[in-house]
Amino acid sequence: MSQQAVEQIVGRLVTDEKFRKLFFSNPEEALKGYDLTPDERKALLKIKAEDVEGFSGKLDKRITKGKMIL
């Protein structure tokens, strides 16, 4: 089930601002409870904040958690 966990984490990173902040400030806490292999954990920790922020900023605000602009 770890592939599913990776997909959930990546999805949360781009849509959930609170989770994204936690992941980049305290990744071990953010990843707690997810069933990940050591390689998956290592790969996730290589994700750059600016890459996620850039992609997230291009998403329609209606599908993201965080700052809603009406």
C-alpha positions as CSV (number, residue, x, y, z in Angstrom):
1,M,0.0,0.0,0.0
2,S,3.0,2.3,0.1
3,Q,2.4,3.6,-3.5
4,Q,-1.0,4.7,-2.4
5,A,0.6,6.6,0.6
6,V,3.1,8.3,-1.8
7,E,0.2,9.5,-3.9
8,Q,-1.7,10.7,-0.9
9,I,1.3,12.7,0.4
10,V,2.0,14.3,-3.0
11,G,-1.6,15.2,-3.4
12,R,-1.7,16.8,0.1
13,L,1.5,18.7,-0.6
14,V,0.0,20.4,-3.6
15,T,-3.5,21.0,-2.2
16,D,-3.1,21.5,1.6
17,E,-1.1,24.5,2.6
18,K,-1.0,23.5,6.3
19,F,0.3,20.0,5.5
20,R,2.9,21.5,3.1
21,K,4.3,23.9,5.8
22,L,4.5,21.0,8.2
23,F,6.2,18.7,5.6
24,F,8.9,21.3,4.9
25,S,9.4,22.3,8.5
26,N,9.1,18.9,10.2
27,P,9.0,16.1,7.6
28,E,9.2,13.3,10.1
29,E,6.1,14.6,11.8
30,A,4.3,15.1,8.5
31,L,5.1,11.5,7.4
32,K,4.1,9.9,10.7
33,G,1.4,7.2,10.1
34,Y,2.1,6.7,6.4
35,D,3.3,3.2,5.3
36,L,6.4,4.1,3.4
37,T,9.4,2.1,2.4
38,P,12.8,3.7,3.2
39,D,13.4,4.4,-0.5
40,E,10.0,6.2,-0.8
41,R,10.7,8.2,2.3
42,K,14.1,9.2,0.9
43,A,12.6,10.2,-2.4
44,L,9.8,12.3,-0.8
45,L,12.4,14.1,1.3
46,K,14.1,15.2,-1.9
47,I,11.1,17.2,-3.0
48,K,11.9,20.9,-3.1
49,A,9.5,23.4,-1.5
50,E,9.8,25.9,-4.4
51,D,8.7,23.2,-6.9
52,V,5.6,22.3,-4.9
53,E,4.7,25.9,-4.2
54,G,5.1,26.7,-7.9
55,F,2.8,23.9,-9.0
56,S,0.3,24.5,-6.2
57,G,0.1,28.2,-7.1
58,K,-1.1,27.2,-10.6
59,L,-4.0,25.1,-9.2
60,D,-7.5,26.5,-9.1
61,K,-8.1,27.7,-5.5
62,R,-11.4,25.8,-5.3
63,I,-9.4,22.5,-5.1
64,T,-6.8,23.6,-2.5
65,K,-6.9,24.1,1.3
66,G,-5.5,27.3,2.6
67,K,-5.9,30.8,1.4
68,M,-9.2,31.1,-0.4
69,I,-9.6,34.0,-2.8
70,L,-13.2,34.9,-3.5
